[in-house]
Amino acid sequence: MANFVFNIAKGKAGQYFQNVKDGSPANSRIIVVPIEATGVEADDALKDHNTLSALLAAANNEQATMGRKTVAAADLTLTVDDTTNLLKVEMADQTWAAATGNAISDLLLCYDPDNTAGDDTTVIPLTCHDFSVTPDASDVVADVGANGVYQATEPA
C-alpha cells in the first residue's frame, strides 16, 4: 500500500482543499475517514472509487468505533511556493482520544461539499494515506508531518 490521490481528484484536489479554506461553499469540510485493515481493496482498485459511498459499498470498511474527523478552514494551511513551483496543503494533527475498535490500515481525506447534509454519495475521496494502527484505548494521533497531506507540482 502507498499514499495516493484518487483518480476522481487528480487535478482537482488542490481546489477542493482551497474551497474548504475559503469557506466556499460555507459548509464544505475535509473529512478524515479511518479504514479497517481487514478486507480493504488493493490501492489500484481503491483509487477508482468516485464517492465515499461507492468506496464503502465495495467492502472497504470504515472503522466506525474511532469515527470520522471533520477538518475546517482553521485547521488547513495552503502554501504556494513560487520558488519550487509547488502547492502544499498541511493539516492539523488529528487525535482520536482513548481509541478502540478494529485495526486500521488507511486514512482517507475526503471533500464534503455540504457537511450538514450527511450524504456520503456527494463526498469525494481525495487522498489515501497509509496509517497502520491497532487501537488499544490509548490516544491515536495522525501526525501529518513536514510533507503535508497533499502536494501539487508541474509534471516532469
C-alpha positions as CSV (number, residue, x, y, z in Angstrom):
1,M,0.0,0.0,0.0
2,A,1.1,3.5,-0.6
3,N,-0.2,7.1,-0.3
4,F,-2.1,8.2,-3.4
5,V,-4.5,10.7,-4.9
6,F,-7.8,9.2,-6.0
7,N,-8.4,9.3,-9.8
8,I,-11.5,11.5,-9.4
9,A,-9.4,14.1,-7.5
10,K,-6.4,14.2,-9.8
11,G,-6.0,17.8,-11.0
12,K,-8.7,19.0,-8.6
13,A,-7.6,18.1,-5.1
14,G,-5.9,21.4,-4.5
15,Q,-9.1,23.3,-5.4
16,Y,-11.2,21.2,-3.0
17,F,-8.8,21.9,-0.2
18,Q,-8.9,25.6,-1.2
19,N,-12.8,25.5,-1.2
20,V,-12.7,24.4,2.4
21,K,-10.1,27.0,3.3
22,D,-12.1,29.8,1.6
23,G,-15.5,28.6,3.0
24,S,-16.9,28.3,-0.4
25,P,-19.4,26.7,-0.1
26,A,-19.8,27.7,3.5
27,N,-20.4,24.1,4.8
28,S,-17.6,22.4,2.9
29,R,-15.2,20.4,5.0
30,I,-12.4,17.8,4.7
31,I,-13.5,14.5,6.3
32,V,-10.9,12.1,7.7
33,V,-12.2,8.5,7.5
34,P,-10.3,5.6,9.1
35,I,-10.5,2.4,7.0
36,E,-10.2,-1.0,8.6
37,A,-7.2,-3.2,7.7
38,T,-9.3,-6.3,7.1
39,G,-10.8,-6.6,3.6
40,V,-9.5,-3.3,2.2
41,E,-9.1,-3.3,-1.5
42,A,-5.7,-3.0,-3.2
43,D,-4.7,0.6,-4.0
44,D,-5.3,0.2,-7.7
45,A,-8.9,-0.8,-7.1
46,L,-9.4,1.6,-4.2
47,K,-8.4,4.7,-6.2
48,D,-11.1,4.1,-8.8
49,H,-14.0,5.0,-6.4
50,N,-15.6,8.3,-7.2
51,T,-17.6,8.8,-3.9
52,L,-17.2,7.7,-0.3
53,S,-20.4,5.7,-0.5
54,A,-19.2,3.7,-3.5
55,L,-15.9,3.0,-1.7
56,L,-17.6,1.8,1.4
57,A,-20.1,-0.2,-0.6
58,A,-17.2,-2.1,-2.2
59,A,-16.5,-4.0,1.1
60,N,-14.0,-1.4,2.3
61,N,-15.0,-1.0,6.0
62,E,-14.9,2.3,7.8
63,Q,-13.5,1.9,11.3
64,A,-16.6,3.5,12.9
65,T,-15.6,2.9,16.5
66,M,-12.9,5.5,16.2
67,G,-15.1,7.5,13.9
68,R,-14.6,10.3,11.4
69,K,-12.9,13.6,12.0
70,T,-14.1,16.9,10.4
71,V,-11.4,19.4,9.3
72,A,-12.5,23.0,8.9
73,A,-10.7,26.0,7.4
74,A,-8.8,26.9,10.5
75,D,-7.1,23.5,10.5
76,L,-5.8,23.8,6.9
77,T,-2.8,25.7,5.5
78,L,-2.3,26.1,1.8
79,T,1.1,27.4,0.7
80,V,2.0,28.4,-2.8
81,D,5.8,28.2,-3.2
82,D,6.8,30.1,-6.3
83,T,10.5,29.2,-5.8
84,T,9.9,25.4,-6.1
85,N,6.6,25.7,-8.1
86,L,4.7,23.8,-5.5
87,L,1.3,23.9,-3.9
88,K,1.4,22.3,-0.4
89,V,-1.5,21.5,1.8
90,E,-0.9,21.0,5.5
91,M,-3.5,20.0,8.1
92,A,-3.6,20.0,11.9
93,D,-2.8,16.6,13.6
94,Q,-5.9,14.6,14.2
95,T,-6.4,12.8,17.6
96,W,-8.8,10.1,18.5
97,A,-8.9,10.0,22.3
98,A,-8.9,6.6,24.0
99,A,-9.4,4.9,20.6
100,T,-10.8,1.4,20.4
101,G,-12.1,-0.9,17.7
102,N,-10.6,-2.9,14.8
103,A,-7.2,-2.3,13.3
104,I,-6.9,0.3,10.6
105,S,-4.7,0.5,7.6
106,D,-5.5,3.8,5.9
107,L,-6.8,7.3,6.5
108,L,-8.9,8.8,3.7
109,L,-9.1,12.6,3.3
110,C,-12.4,13.4,1.5
111,Y,-14.1,16.6,0.4
112,D,-17.6,17.1,1.6
113,P,-19.3,20.0,-0.2
114,D,-22.0,20.2,2.5
115,N,-21.1,18.8,5.9
116,T,-24.6,19.4,7.1
117,A,-26.2,17.0,4.6
118,G,-24.8,13.7,5.9
119,D,-24.8,12.2,2.4
120,D,-21.7,10.0,1.5
121,T,-22.9,10.0,-2.1
122,T,-21.6,13.6,-2.5
123,V,-18.4,13.1,-0.6
124,I,-15.4,12.9,-2.9
125,P,-12.3,10.9,-1.8
126,L,-9.2,13.0,-2.3
127,T,-6.2,11.2,-0.9
128,C,-5.4,7.9,0.9
129,H,-2.6,7.7,3.5
130,D,-1.1,4.6,4.9
131,F,-1.8,4.6,8.6
132,S,-1.5,1.2,10.3
133,V,-2.5,1.1,13.9
134,T,-4.4,-1.2,16.2
135,P,-6.4,0.9,18.8
136,D,-5.7,-0.1,22.4
137,A,-7.7,2.5,24.3
138,S,-4.8,5.0,24.2
139,D,-4.9,8.1,22.0
140,V,-4.3,7.6,18.3
141,V,-2.7,10.6,16.7
142,A,-2.4,11.2,12.9
143,D,0.8,13.3,12.7
144,V,0.7,14.9,9.3
145,G,4.4,15.9,9.4
146,A,6.5,18.2,7.4
147,N,5.4,16.9,4.0
148,G,1.7,17.8,4.5
149,V,-1.2,15.9,3.2
150,Y,-1.1,16.9,-0.4
151,Q,1.3,18.5,-2.9
152,A,1.0,19.5,-6.5
153,T,3.8,20.5,-8.8
154,E,4.4,20.7,-12.5
155,P,4.7,17.5,-14.5
156,A,8.2,16.2,-15.1
